[in-house]
Amino acid sequence: MVGDGANGEPAGGSAAALGRQSFDALSLEALAERIRARNRAALARAITLIESTKPAHRTRAQALLQILLPEAGPNTGKAHRIGITGVPGVGKSTTIDQLGMNLIDAGHRVAVLAVDPTSRRTGGSILGDKTRMQRLSSSENAFIRPSPTSGTLGGVARRTRETMLVVEAAGYDVVIVETVGVGQSETAVAEMVDFFLVLLLAGGGDDLQGIKKGIIEIADMIVINKADGDNVARASRSAAEYQGALNLLTPVSPSWSPPVLTMSAQENKGLDVLWQKIEEHRRIMTGTGAFLARRQTQAVTWMHDMLADRLMDEVRSRAHIVERMGQLEAEVRLGRLTPAMAVESVMTLLSEDRAGKSSET
């Protein structure tokens, strides 16, 4: 079910009753309880709160996440967090749709967070989640939510991380984060999941089909999709080539050597082995302590990213510093000033501004 709270309303209050309450009128404790009770409308409301750019909403969103942390923190979250990337046309949507339905049939609840890099030039979105994952979007045990970036990857990374915590608190035990496979979004997704899956097509070549070497290096598994019909033998050859390439790279963890599989999402062949490998990875990483260490490192990285965002927000909120930044950027562009000196100038202005406001109070 797409995350709009329109259908599949479980216990915990009706969507209509929740809709009549504003963000400010509904207490955070009450909202958290409805999320824990798997109330779809409450879940959608919480994610909308997280996505809001209003300062008051952002403050409430952080307080809500703190309440929900015992259910979904790095030390307590029990859901499988899986990132999936691949070049356009590789079959990500078909894979997620079929894998999600397989998992639901096995008793899981699946949330899909689709990273949607809105065009900087047109503002248009390239995702159409309701049509791309038709079976999954109509299931009572699935929740699909796009995360438009509005051209800012840092923003979508923050929102996706926070949304992940909320859907886990709502009882979704498999969270799939999809990226379109362009730009820097793959690295951002890899830094927030337990398992990073790269989908490829048969016929690798030296250019790795446009997938950068760095993406291959952070993959926990590579899967050659569309291994069906006349393409089976070709897919097997490609899998062997990629496995050979991986053997030359240092794996993400010394406890796990990334495998290369073939599958056909269209024909639902090989997805059972894919899931077995994901579970095997979790068992091994949990046994060595690497699983918890990875999540804890991700939480600290998240903190650092948010600190950088807050500092930039503070800089942008001061008109005279923004004006000076424009002048500094021009100097850097012309080679008259080093970037480090420009940053130092901005930090000096920010410190002076803070000191001035402190003395006024």
C-alpha positions as CSV (number, residue, x, y, z in Angstrom):
1,M,0.0,0.0,0.0
2,V,1.4,3.4,-0.9
3,G,2.1,5.4,2.2
4,D,-0.9,7.8,2.0
5,G,-3.0,6.2,4.8
6,A,-5.9,5.7,2.5
7,N,-6.5,2.0,3.0
8,G,-5.7,-0.9,5.3
9,E,-6.4,1.1,8.5
10,P,-5.4,-1.1,11.5
11,A,-6.2,-0.5,15.2
12,G,-5.1,2.7,16.7
13,G,-7.6,5.3,15.4
14,S,-9.2,6.0,12.1
15,A,-7.5,8.0,9.4
16,A,-10.4,10.5,9.4
17,A,-10.0,11.2,13.1
18,L,-6.2,11.6,12.8
19,G,-6.7,13.8,9.8
20,R,-8.8,16.3,11.8
21,Q,-5.9,16.8,14.2
22,S,-3.1,19.2,13.3
23,F,0.6,18.5,13.9
24,D,0.5,20.8,17.0
25,A,-2.7,19.4,18.4
26,L,-1.6,15.7,18.4
27,S,0.8,15.0,21.2
28,L,4.1,13.3,20.2
29,E,3.4,10.5,22.6
30,A,0.0,9.8,21.1
31,L,1.5,9.9,17.6
32,A,4.2,7.5,18.6
33,E,1.7,5.1,20.1
34,R,-0.4,5.1,16.9
35,I,2.8,4.4,14.9
36,R,3.6,1.5,17.2
37,A,0.0,0.3,16.7
38,R,0.7,0.2,13.0
39,N,-1.7,3.0,12.1
40,R,-1.0,3.8,8.5
41,A,-2.4,7.3,8.7
42,A,-0.2,8.1,11.7
43,L,2.9,6.7,9.9
44,A,2.2,8.9,6.9
45,R,1.6,11.9,9.1
46,A,4.9,11.3,10.9
47,I,6.8,11.1,7.6
48,T,5.2,14.3,6.4
49,L,6.4,15.9,9.6
50,I,9.9,14.7,9.0
51,E,9.8,16.0,5.4
52,S,8.6,19.5,6.5
53,T,11.1,22.3,6.3
54,K,9.3,24.4,9.0
55,P,11.6,24.9,12.0
56,A,8.8,24.0,14.4
57,H,8.0,20.8,12.6
58,R,11.7,19.8,12.4
59,T,11.9,20.2,16.2
60,R,8.9,18.1,16.7
61,A,10.1,15.5,14.3
62,Q,13.4,15.1,16.2
63,A,11.5,14.8,19.5
64,L,9.3,12.1,17.9
65,L,12.3,10.2,16.7
66,Q,13.8,10.3,20.2
67,I,10.6,8.7,21.5
68,L,10.7,6.0,18.8
69,L,14.5,5.3,19.2
70,P,14.1,2.3,21.5
71,E,12.2,0.4,18.7
72,A,14.5,1.4,15.8
73,G,17.9,2.7,17.1
74,P,21.3,1.3,15.9
75,N,21.4,-1.0,18.9
76,T,17.8,-2.1,18.9
77,G,16.4,-1.9,15.4
78,K,15.8,-5.5,14.2
79,A,14.7,-4.8,10.6
80,H,16.7,-5.7,7.6
81,R,17.9,-2.5,5.9
82,I,18.7,-3.2,2.3
83,G,19.9,-0.7,-0.3
84,I,19.4,-1.5,-4.0
85,T,21.0,0.4,-6.9
86,G,21.6,-0.2,-10.6
87,V,21.7,1.5,-13.9
88,P,18.3,2.6,-15.4
89,G,16.6,-0.3,-17.1
90,V,18.3,-3.0,-15.0
91,G,14.9,-4.0,-13.4
92,K,15.1,-2.4,-9.9
93,S,11.4,-1.9,-9.7
94,T,10.5,-5.4,-10.9
95,T,13.1,-6.8,-8.5
96,I,11.7,-4.9,-5.5
97,D,8.1,-5.7,-6.5
98,Q,8.8,-9.4,-6.8
99,L,11.1,-9.7,-3.8
100,G,8.7,-7.7,-1.7
101,M,5.8,-10.0,-2.6
102,N,8.0,-13.1,-1.9
103,L,8.8,-11.7,1.6
104,I,5.2,-10.8,2.4
105,D,4.2,-14.3,1.4
106,A,6.8,-15.5,3.9
107,G,5.3,-13.4,6.7
108,H,7.4,-10.2,6.5
109,R,6.2,-6.6,6.3
110,V,8.0,-4.5,3.7
111,A,8.7,-0.8,3.5
112,V,10.2,0.7,0.3
113,L,11.8,4.2,0.5
114,A,12.5,5.3,-3.0
115,V,15.2,8.0,-3.3
116,D,13.8,10.4,-5.9
117,P,16.4,12.8,-7.2
118,T,14.2,15.6,-8.4
119,S,15.6,17.4,-11.4
120,R,17.5,20.6,-10.5
121,R,16.5,22.2,-13.8
122,T,12.9,21.2,-14.2
123,G,11.8,20.1,-10.7
124,G,10.3,17.0,-12.2
125,S,10.3,13.7,-10.5
126,I,11.4,10.6,-12.4
127,L,9.7,8.0,-10.1
128,G,6.2,6.7,-10.5
129,D,5.9,4.4,-7.5
130,K,2.2,3.6,-7.8
131,T,2.7,2.2,-11.3
132,R,6.2,0.7,-11.0
133,M,5.4,-1.7,-8.1
134,Q,1.7,-2.5,-8.7
135,R,1.4,-5.7,-6.7
136,L,3.5,-4.4,-3.8
137,S,1.7,-1.0,-3.7
138,S,-1.7,-2.8,-3.3
139,S,-0.6,-5.1,-0.4
140,E,-1.7,-4.4,3.1
141,N,1.7,-5.4,4.4
142,A,3.7,-3.0,2.3
143,F,4.4,0.7,2.5
144,I,6.0,2.7,-0.3
145,R,7.2,6.2,0.1
146,P,9.2,8.3,-2.4
147,S,11.8,10.8,-1.0
148,P,12.2,13.7,-3.4
149,T,15.5,15.4,-3.0
150,S,14.6,18.8,-4.6
151,G,18.2,18.6,-5.9
152,T,19.7,18.3,-2.4
153,L,21.2,14.8,-1.7
154,G,22.0,15.8,1.9
155,G,18.3,16.5,2.5
156,V,17.1,13.2,1.1
157,A,19.8,11.3,3.1
158,R,18.5,12.9,6.4
159,R,14.8,12.3,5.5
160,T,15.4,8.7,4.4
161,R,17.3,7.9,7.6
162,E,14.6,9.4,9.8
163,T,11.8,7.7,7.8
164,M,13.6,4.4,8.1
165,L,13.4,4.7,11.9
166,V,9.7,5.5,11.8
167,V,8.7,2.6,9.5
168,E,10.8,0.2,11.7
169,A,8.9,1.4,14.7
170,A,5.7,0.8,12.8
171,G,6.6,-2.9,12.5
172,Y,8.1,-3.2,9.0
173,D,10.9,-5.7,9.4
174,V,12.3,-5.3,5.9
175,V,13.2,-1.8,4.7
176,I,14.4,-1.4,1.1
177,V,16.0,1.8,0.1
178,E,16.1,2.3,-3.7
179,T,18.3,4.7,-5.6
180,V,18.2,5.3,-9.3
181,G,21.9,4.6,-9.7
182,V,23.2,8.0,-10.8
183,G,25.3,10.6,-9.0
184,Q,26.4,10.2,-5.4
185,S,23.1,8.8,-4.2
186,E,24.5,5.2,-4.1
187,T,27.2,6.1,-1.6
188,A,24.7,7.9,0.6
189,V,22.3,4.9,0.6
190,A,25.2,2.4,1.3
191,E,26.0,4.5,4.4
192,M,22.5,4.0,5.9
193,V,21.8,0.3,5.2
194,D,23.0,-3.1,6.4
195,F,23.3,-4.7,3.0
196,F,24.0,-2.9,-0.3
197,L,22.9,-4.7,-3.5
198,V,24.1,-3.7,-7.0
199,L,22.0,-4.9,-9.9
200,L,23.7,-5.2,-13.3
201,L,22.8,-6.5,-16.8
202,A,24.8,-9.1,-18.7
203,G,27.8,-7.8,-20.6
204,G,30.0,-5.9,-18.2
205,G,33.0,-4.6,-20.1
206,D,35.7,-2.2,-18.8
207,D,33.3,0.6,-18.2
208,L,31.3,-1.5,-15.7
209,Q,28.1,-0.3,-17.5
210,G,28.5,3.2,-16.1
211,I,28.6,2.0,-12.5
212,K,31.7,3.6,-11.0
213,K,34.4,1.3,-9.5
214,G,33.7,2.9,-6.1
215,I,30.2,1.6,-6.2
216,I,31.4,-1.9,-6.9
217,E,33.8,-1.6,-4.0
218,I,31.0,-0.9,-1.5
219,A,28.7,-3.6,-2.8
220,D,27.8,-6.5,-0.5
221,M,26.5,-8.5,-3.4
222,I,26.2,-8.1,-7.2
223,V,23.3,-9.6,-9.1
224,I,23.1,-10.0,-12.8
225,N,19.4,-9.5,-13.6
226,K,17.3,-10.6,-16.6
227,A,19.0,-14.0,-16.8
228,D,16.2,-15.6,-18.8
229,G,15.5,-16.8,-22.3
230,D,18.5,-16.5,-24.6
231,N,20.3,-14.4,-22.0
232,V,21.0,-17.1,-19.4
233,A,24.5,-18.1,-20.8
234,R,25.5,-14.5,-21.3
235,A,24.4,-13.6,-17.7
236,S,26.5,-16.5,-16.4
237,R,29.6,-15.3,-18.2
238,S,29.0,-11.8,-16.9
239,A,28.7,-13.1,-13.4
240,A,32.0,-14.9,-13.7
241,E,33.7,-11.7,-15.0
242,Y,32.4,-9.6,-12.2
243,Q,33.3,-12.2,-9.6
244,G,36.9,-12.1,-11.0
245,A,36.9,-8.3,-10.7
246,L,35.6,-8.4,-7.1
247,N,38.4,-10.9,-6.2
248,L,40.9,-8.1,-7.0
249,L,39.2,-5.6,-4.7
250,T,39.3,-5.3,-0.9
251,P,35.9,-6.4,0.5
252,V,33.8,-4.0,2.7
253,S,34.3,-6.5,5.6
254,P,36.9,-9.1,6.1
255,S,34.1,-11.4,7.3
256,W,32.2,-11.3,4.0
257,S,33.3,-11.9,0.4
258,P,30.6,-10.3,-1.9
259,P,29.0,-13.0,-4.1
260,V,27.8,-12.5,-7.7
261,L,24.5,-14.2,-8.6
262,T,22.3,-14.4,-11.6
263,M,18.5,-14.0,-11.5
264,S,15.4,-13.2,-13.4
265,A,13.1,-10.9,-11.4
266,Q,10.5,-11.1,-14.2
267,E,10.3,-14.9,-13.9
268,N,10.9,-14.9,-10.1
269,K,14.0,-17.1,-10.5
270,G,17.0,-16.7,-8.2
271,L,15.3,-14.3,-5.7
272,D,15.1,-17.0,-3.1
273,V,18.9,-17.4,-3.3
274,L,19.3,-13.7,-3.2
275,W,17.3,-13.5,0.1
276,Q,19.2,-16.4,1.5
277,K,22.5,-14.6,0.9
278,I,21.1,-11.5,2.6
279,E,20.2,-13.5,5.7
280,E,23.5,-15.3,5.6
281,H,25.3,-11.9,5.5
282,R,23.4,-10.8,8.6
283,R,24.2,-14.0,10.5
284,I,27.9,-13.8,9.8
285,M,28.1,-10.1,10.5
286,T,26.1,-10.4,13.7
287,G,28.3,-13.2,14.9
288,T,31.5,-11.2,14.4
289,G,30.1,-8.0,15.8
290,A,30.5,-6.2,12.5
291,F,26.7,-5.8,12.1
292,L,26.3,-3.7,15.2
293,A,29.6,-1.8,14.6
294,R,28.3,-0.8,11.1
295,R,25.1,0.5,12.5
296,Q,26.8,2.4,15.2
297,T,29.2,4.0,12.8
298,Q,26.3,5.0,10.5
299,A,24.6,6.7,13.4
300,V,27.7,8.7,14.2
301,T,28.1,9.6,10.5
302,W,24.5,10.7,10.5
303,M,25.3,13.0,13.4
304,H,28.2,14.5,11.6
305,D,26.2,15.1,8.4
306,M,23.4,16.8,10.4
307,L,25.9,19.0,12.2
308,A,27.3,20.1,8.8
309,D,23.8,20.8,7.6
310,R,22.9,22.8,10.7
311,L,26.1,24.9,10.3
312,M,25.3,25.6,6.7
313,D,21.7,26.5,7.6
314,E,23.1,28.9,10.2
315,V,25.4,30.5,7.7
316,R,22.6,30.9,5.1
317,S,20.3,32.5,7.7
318,R,22.6,35.5,8.0
319,A,22.3,37.9,5.1
320,H,25.6,39.7,5.5
321,I,27.5,36.4,5.6
322,V,25.7,35.2,2.5
323,E,26.7,38.4,0.8
324,R,30.3,37.9,1.9
325,M,30.3,34.3,0.8
326,G,29.5,35.5,-2.7
327,Q,32.5,37.7,-2.7
328,L,34.7,34.9,-1.3
329,E,33.4,32.5,-4.0
330,A,34.4,35.0,-6.7
331,E,37.9,35.3,-5.2
332,V,38.3,31.5,-5.0
333,R,37.0,31.1,-8.6
334,L,39.6,33.6,-9.9
335,G,42.4,31.8,-7.9
336,R,43.1,34.8,-5.7
337,L,42.1,33.0,-2.5
338,T,42.4,29.4,-1.3
339,P,39.3,27.6,-0.4
340,A,40.7,27.0,3.1
341,M,41.2,30.8,3.7
342,A,37.7,31.4,2.4
343,V,36.2,29.0,4.9
344,E,38.2,30.6,7.6
345,S,36.8,34.0,6.7
346,V,33.2,32.6,6.9
347,M,33.9,30.9,10.3
348,T,35.3,34.2,11.6
349,L,32.3,36.1,10.5
350,L,30.0,33.5,12.1
351,S,31.9,33.6,15.4
352,E,31.8,37.4,15.5
353,D,28.1,37.3,14.7
354,R,27.4,34.8,17.5
355,A,29.5,36.8,20.0
356,G,27.6,40.0,19.1
357,K,24.2,38.4,19.7
358,S,25.5,36.9,23.0
359,S,26.6,40.3,24.3
360,E,23.2,41.7,23.4
361,T,21.4,39.2,25.6
